[in-house]
Amino acid sequence: MNGNNLFPVQNTDDCIYCSAMPWLNFSGHKEPLLGVVKESVPKLAFGKFMEIEKRLMMPVSIAVNHALVDGYHVGLFVEKFQDFLNDY
């Protein structure tokens, strides 16, 4: 694979789909699935941040296959992500 390609090689186990929509807020997000036979790739979506009561808030959507990832693991990811944001 050429290191300058925008899209990674398909059908690998080390893939995460990520969407950034910094121009809008959302309370829910769902990626379309077109002809997907097996769906195991985690999907993250990030929205526009805004200040609410002197705190920066940003919507984040996380979609995973529950057969592969429990809510506990999503919670660990969210905690770690928040720690990184707090350190920023």
Secondary structure, 3 states (H helix, E strand, C coil): CCCCCCCCCCCCCCCCEEEEECCCCCCCCCCCCCCCCCCCCCEEEEECCEEECCEEECCEEEECCCCCCCHHHHHHHHHHHHHHHHHC
